[in-house]
Amino acid sequence: MSLALLLTLMMPLPASAQAISDPTPLQYRSPAEEARFHALAAELRCVQCQNQSLADSNAQIAHDLRREVLTLMQQGNTDAQIKQFLVERYGEFVLYRPAMDARNSLLWFGPLGILLIGAGTVFWVVRRRGRSIQPMDQSEERW
């Protein structure tokens, strides 16, 4: 009985274990490479955190992606090639500034369209009500 209870209590432990990340800090070849890396990491979104850049996130996948980005940089890939690699792997969501194309044009121009429709509606309602108000005659009482 106690063995079954002990096994039952220990079952969730493997599920909560995380892989241990490589604790060694990133090694840059030059200050220019470090600056390029930080600029690129700031333009990429953490795929787990979603509201943090790759540079700001402490998620395990962010650590791994930072290492991958640095490796790709050191292999001679351009920023555009690195971004394309990550987009192919994770989708355009990984970019903080996705390319403007027909698929996401609603995201770029939707807020402006809603604002214009709202302003047009307010203008139309105010104008319509202004026409329906009848002026008072001289004989009517005024306050």
PLY file of the C-alpha trace (Angstrom):
ply
format ascii 1.0
element vertex 143
property float x
property float y
property float z
element edge 142
property int vertex1
property int vertex2
end_header
0.00 0.00 0.00
2.73 2.51 0.91
4.71 1.61 -2.23
1.69 2.40 -4.42
1.21 5.71 -2.59
4.88 6.60 -3.01
4.78 5.82 -6.74
1.64 7.87 -7.16
3.21 10.87 -5.47
6.39 10.61 -7.57
4.61 10.43 -10.95
4.35 14.22 -11.55
8.08 14.78 -10.91
9.38 13.68 -14.34
6.70 15.77 -16.05
7.86 18.94 -14.30
11.56 18.41 -15.04
13.15 20.73 -17.59
16.18 20.20 -19.73
19.23 21.93 -18.37
20.52 24.66 -20.62
24.14 25.18 -21.51
25.39 27.48 -18.72
28.34 28.85 -20.66
27.87 32.46 -21.76
27.74 33.33 -25.43
31.16 33.93 -26.95
31.39 36.81 -29.42
34.31 37.19 -31.81
34.23 40.99 -31.76
32.33 43.93 -30.28
30.75 44.52 -33.70
29.42 40.94 -33.74
28.02 41.41 -30.23
26.27 44.64 -31.25
24.84 42.97 -34.37
23.65 40.02 -32.28
21.88 42.23 -29.73
20.21 44.28 -32.46
19.00 41.14 -34.21
17.80 39.49 -30.99
15.78 42.62 -30.17
13.94 42.31 -33.52
12.93 38.70 -32.91
10.05 37.54 -30.69
10.33 34.71 -28.19
8.09 31.94 -29.48
7.07 30.92 -25.97
6.70 34.25 -24.16
5.09 36.04 -27.13
5.32 39.52 -25.59
9.07 39.57 -25.07
11.89 39.84 -27.51
14.38 37.06 -27.85
16.90 39.27 -26.06
14.63 39.84 -23.03
13.18 36.36 -22.54
14.42 33.88 -19.95
12.54 30.92 -21.42
14.58 27.84 -22.26
13.69 28.05 -25.94
14.88 31.68 -26.01
18.28 30.58 -24.67
18.44 27.92 -27.37
17.38 30.33 -30.11
19.95 32.91 -29.04
22.64 30.24 -29.35
21.24 29.23 -32.75
21.21 32.84 -33.96
24.80 33.37 -32.84
25.88 30.13 -34.53
24.20 31.20 -37.77
25.89 34.61 -37.54
29.28 33.01 -37.02
28.67 30.76 -40.04
28.44 33.90 -42.17
24.66 34.22 -42.62
23.18 37.68 -43.06
20.45 39.05 -40.81
17.91 38.46 -43.59
19.00 34.82 -43.94
18.76 34.27 -40.19
15.29 35.83 -40.07
14.20 33.70 -43.04
15.49 30.57 -41.28
13.47 31.40 -38.15
10.36 32.30 -40.19
10.53 28.96 -42.01
10.82 27.19 -38.68
8.35 29.19 -36.52
6.31 31.33 -38.91
6.16 35.12 -39.30
5.07 35.38 -35.68
8.75 35.30 -34.70
9.29 38.73 -36.32
8.30 41.85 -34.40
7.91 43.69 -37.72
6.49 41.23 -40.26
6.67 42.07 -43.94
3.73 43.99 -45.37
1.91 41.81 -47.89
-1.62 40.85 -48.88
-1.91 38.20 -46.15
-1.38 40.60 -43.28
-2.58 43.86 -44.80
-5.62 43.79 -42.51
-3.28 43.92 -39.51
-1.46 46.93 -40.94
-4.45 48.91 -42.21
-7.36 47.50 -40.14
-7.09 50.00 -37.26
-7.00 52.94 -39.66
-10.02 51.56 -41.52
-12.00 51.14 -38.30
-11.10 54.69 -37.24
-12.25 56.11 -40.59
-15.51 54.13 -40.50
-16.19 55.35 -36.94
-15.46 58.99 -37.85
-17.69 58.71 -40.94
-20.51 57.25 -38.86
-20.28 60.02 -36.25
-20.24 62.67 -39.00
-23.29 61.09 -40.70
-25.29 60.85 -37.43
-24.50 64.45 -36.40
-25.44 65.77 -39.81
-28.67 63.77 -39.93
-29.77 64.98 -36.49
-28.92 68.57 -37.40
-31.33 68.43 -40.33
-34.18 66.92 -38.32
-34.27 69.68 -35.64
-36.92 72.25 -36.46
-36.24 75.89 -35.60
-38.56 77.41 -33.03
-41.18 79.94 -34.09
-41.33 83.41 -32.59
-44.60 82.51 -30.90
-43.13 79.60 -28.95
-41.98 80.19 -25.41
-38.30 80.40 -24.72
-36.64 79.83 -21.45
0 1
1 2
2 3
3 4
4 5
5 6
6 7
7 8
8 9
9 10
10 11
11 12
12 13
13 14
14 15
15 16
16 17
17 18
18 19
19 20
20 21
21 22
22 23
23 24
24 25
25 26
26 27
27 28
28 29
29 30
30 31
31 32
32 33
33 34
34 35
35 36
36 37
37 38
38 39
39 40
40 41
41 42
42 43
43 44
44 45
45 46
46 47
47 48
48 49
49 50
50 51
51 52
52 53
53 54
54 55
55 56
56 57
57 58
58 59
59 60
60 61
61 62
62 63
63 64
64 65
65 66
66 67
67 68
68 69
69 70
70 71
71 72
72 73
73 74
74 75
75 76
76 77
77 78
78 79
79 80
80 81
81 82
82 83
83 84
84 85
85 86
86 87
87 88
88 89
89 90
90 91
91 92
92 93
93 94
94 95
95 96
96 97
97 98
98 99
99 100
100 101
101 102
102 103
103 104
104 105
105 106
106 107
107 108
108 109
109 110
110 111
111 112
112 113
113 114
114 115
115 116
116 117
117 118
118 119
119 120
120 121
121 122
122 123
123 124
124 125
125 126
126 127
127 128
128 129
129 130
130 131
131 132
132 133
133 134
134 135
135 136
136 137
137 138
138 139
139 140
140 141
141 142
